Amino acid sequence: MRGIIDASGMNLAQTRILPGMKTPIGILLFAVSALAASSVLDFSLKSIEGQPTPISAYKGKVLLIVNVASKCGFTPQYTALEATYRHYKDQGLVILGFPANNFMGQEPGTDAEIQQFCKSKYDVTFPMYSKISVKGADQADLYKFLTDKSANPLTGGDIRWNFTKFLVGRDGKILARFEPAVKPDSPEVISAIENALKK
């Protein structure tokens, strides 16, 4: 028996390797659960404070899921993300920030350092999660689902850079994807958010 750390960094329960098996059962079951997910509400990750925080806590809300970084050319988008969140949160919008260090090491800090940066520089009040990987061998299961072209043919595909945005409806289904250069307060994003909030 041995402990396993999954792709999102969460410690799985003790897992057993059966005779003749090279892969712990826990990893297989976790991978299967990611593939079996039907919406983003099926996933749970750690908050930036280190607490288990299921996305289902936001069921009934419209979500904008964003992979963020502190040292990126798009980092100033935090300003528009926060302004958009404050403007629409009472109507049911929640922005979820997922720090990731996948692109040229542009999110090198610890969760505590990232949180301090976001609060002091951009006064971020929307929910932030613990740093994860959004691509590659250690990709978090949420991002495996978000980028899975078979599950999400219109919005799937590899994350190409920081500040890729996924708009998710109140039912947890992905509605739209916006690439990093599309600002959070651009007309196309705001229009999509407002349409989702009406449903």
C-alpha positions as CSV (number, residue, x, y, z in Angstrom):
1,M,0.0,0.0,0.0
2,R,1.2,3.5,-0.8
3,G,-0.1,7.0,-1.1
4,I,-0.5,8.5,-4.5
5,I,-0.6,12.2,-5.5
6,D,-2.9,12.7,-8.4
7,A,-2.5,15.2,-11.3
8,S,-4.3,17.9,-9.4
9,G,-1.9,17.5,-6.5
10,M,-4.5,16.0,-4.1
11,N,-3.4,13.0,-2.0
12,L,-5.5,10.0,-3.0
13,A,-6.3,7.3,-0.4
14,Q,-3.9,4.5,0.1
15,T,-3.9,2.4,-3.0
16,R,-3.0,-1.2,-3.6
17,I,-1.0,-2.6,-6.5
18,L,-2.3,-6.1,-7.4
19,P,0.1,-8.8,-8.3
20,G,1.2,-8.4,-12.0
21,M,0.0,-4.8,-12.1
22,K,2.3,-1.8,-12.6
23,T,-0.3,0.9,-12.1
24,P,-2.0,1.5,-8.7
25,I,-5.7,1.0,-8.8
26,G,-6.3,4.4,-7.4
27,I,-4.7,6.1,-10.5
28,L,-6.8,3.9,-12.8
29,L,-10.0,4.7,-11.0
30,F,-9.2,8.4,-10.9
31,A,-8.5,8.5,-14.6
32,V,-11.7,6.6,-15.3
33,S,-13.7,9.1,-13.2
34,A,-12.2,12.0,-15.2
35,L,-13.2,10.4,-18.4
36,A,-16.7,9.6,-17.1
37,A,-17.3,13.2,-16.0
38,S,-20.3,14.8,-17.7
39,S,-19.7,18.4,-16.6
40,V,-17.2,20.6,-14.8
41,L,-19.3,20.2,-11.6
42,D,-18.0,16.7,-11.3
43,F,-14.5,17.9,-10.3
44,S,-13.1,18.9,-6.9
45,L,-9.7,20.7,-6.5
46,K,-8.0,22.5,-3.6
47,S,-8.6,26.2,-3.1
48,I,-5.6,28.5,-3.0
49,E,-5.9,28.2,0.8
50,G,-5.5,24.5,0.6
51,Q,-9.1,23.4,1.3
52,P,-10.9,20.8,-0.8
53,T,-13.3,22.9,-3.0
54,P,-15.7,21.1,-5.3
55,I,-16.8,23.0,-8.3
56,S,-20.3,21.7,-7.6
57,A,-20.3,24.3,-4.8
58,Y,-21.1,26.8,-7.6
59,K,-23.9,24.7,-9.1
60,G,-26.5,27.1,-10.6
61,K,-23.9,29.8,-11.3
62,V,-22.4,30.8,-14.6
63,L,-18.6,30.1,-14.4
64,L,-15.6,31.6,-16.2
65,I,-12.7,29.3,-15.7
66,V,-9.3,30.8,-16.4
67,N,-5.8,29.5,-16.2
68,V,-3.8,32.4,-14.7
69,A,-0.2,33.4,-14.2
70,S,1.6,36.3,-12.4
71,K,4.4,37.0,-14.8
72,C,2.7,36.9,-18.2
73,G,2.0,39.6,-20.8
74,F,-1.7,38.8,-20.2
75,T,-1.4,39.2,-16.4
76,P,-3.1,42.7,-16.5
77,Q,-6.2,40.8,-17.5
78,Y,-6.7,40.3,-13.8
79,T,-8.1,43.9,-13.7
80,A,-10.8,43.1,-16.3
81,L,-11.5,39.7,-14.7
82,E,-12.1,41.3,-11.3
83,A,-14.2,44.1,-12.7
84,T,-16.3,41.7,-14.7
85,Y,-16.7,39.5,-11.6
86,R,-17.8,42.4,-9.4
87,H,-20.3,43.7,-12.1
88,Y,-22.0,40.4,-12.7
89,K,-21.5,38.3,-9.5
90,D,-24.9,39.4,-8.0
91,Q,-26.5,38.0,-11.2
92,G,-24.8,34.7,-10.8
93,L,-21.4,34.9,-12.3
94,V,-18.4,33.3,-10.6
95,I,-14.8,33.5,-12.0
96,L,-12.5,30.7,-11.0
97,G,-8.8,31.3,-11.3
98,F,-6.4,28.3,-11.7
99,P,-2.7,29.3,-11.5
100,A,-0.5,27.3,-13.7
101,N,3.2,27.3,-14.4
102,N,3.1,25.5,-17.8
103,F,4.2,28.4,-20.0
104,M,7.8,29.6,-19.8
105,G,7.7,29.4,-16.0
106,Q,5.4,32.4,-15.7
107,E,3.7,31.3,-12.4
108,P,6.7,30.2,-10.3
109,G,5.4,31.1,-6.9
110,T,3.8,29.2,-4.1
111,D,0.1,29.4,-3.5
112,A,0.6,31.9,-0.7
113,E,2.8,34.0,-2.9
114,I,0.3,33.9,-5.8
115,Q,-2.5,34.8,-3.4
116,Q,-0.6,37.8,-2.0
117,F,0.3,39.0,-5.5
118,C,-3.3,38.8,-6.7
119,K,-4.7,40.7,-3.7
120,S,-2.0,43.3,-3.4
121,K,-1.6,44.1,-7.2
122,Y,-5.1,43.5,-8.5
123,D,-7.4,43.3,-5.4
124,V,-8.7,39.9,-6.6
125,T,-11.8,38.7,-4.8
126,F,-13.0,36.0,-7.1
127,P,-12.2,32.4,-6.0
128,M,-8.7,31.2,-6.7
129,Y,-7.6,27.6,-6.7
130,S,-4.3,25.9,-5.9
131,K,-1.7,25.9,-8.6
132,I,-2.2,23.0,-11.1
133,S,-0.9,21.9,-14.5
134,V,-3.2,22.6,-17.4
135,K,-1.3,20.5,-20.0
136,G,1.2,17.7,-20.3
137,A,1.7,14.4,-18.4
138,D,0.6,15.9,-15.0
139,Q,-2.4,17.8,-16.4
140,A,-5.2,18.2,-13.8
141,D,-8.3,16.1,-14.5
142,L,-10.5,19.2,-14.8
143,Y,-8.3,20.4,-17.7
144,K,-8.3,16.9,-19.2
145,F,-12.0,17.3,-19.4
146,L,-12.0,20.9,-20.6
147,T,-9.6,20.1,-23.4
148,D,-11.1,16.7,-24.4
149,K,-12.2,17.1,-28.0
150,S,-14.4,14.0,-27.9
151,A,-16.3,15.3,-24.8
152,N,-16.3,18.9,-25.9
153,P,-15.8,19.1,-29.7
154,L,-16.4,22.8,-30.0
155,T,-14.2,24.0,-27.1
156,G,-11.7,21.1,-26.8
157,G,-8.0,21.2,-27.7
158,D,-4.7,21.9,-25.9
159,I,-4.3,25.0,-23.8
160,R,-1.9,27.2,-25.8
161,W,-1.1,29.8,-23.2
162,N,-2.1,31.5,-19.9
163,F,-5.5,33.2,-19.6
164,T,-7.5,30.8,-21.8
165,K,-11.1,31.2,-20.7
166,F,-13.9,28.7,-20.6
167,L,-17.5,29.9,-20.1
168,V,-19.6,27.3,-18.3
169,G,-23.4,27.4,-18.0
170,R,-25.5,27.0,-14.8
171,D,-25.7,23.3,-15.5
172,G,-22.0,22.8,-15.7
173,K,-21.8,22.4,-19.5
174,I,-19.1,24.3,-21.4
175,L,-20.7,27.1,-23.6
176,A,-17.7,28.8,-25.1
177,R,-13.9,29.1,-25.1
178,F,-11.9,32.3,-25.5
179,E,-8.2,32.3,-26.3
180,P,-5.7,34.4,-24.2
181,A,-5.7,37.5,-26.4
182,V,-9.5,37.9,-26.0
183,K,-9.9,40.2,-23.0
184,P,-12.4,39.3,-20.3
185,D,-14.3,42.5,-20.8
186,S,-14.3,42.3,-24.6
187,P,-17.8,42.5,-26.3
188,E,-17.8,38.9,-27.3
189,V,-17.0,37.7,-23.8
190,I,-19.5,40.0,-22.1
191,S,-22.2,39.1,-24.6
192,A,-21.7,35.4,-23.9
193,I,-21.7,36.0,-20.2
194,E,-24.9,38.0,-20.3
195,N,-26.6,35.4,-22.5
196,A,-25.6,32.6,-20.1
197,L,-26.9,34.6,-17.1
198,K,-30.3,34.9,-18.8
199,K,-30.7,31.1,-18.9
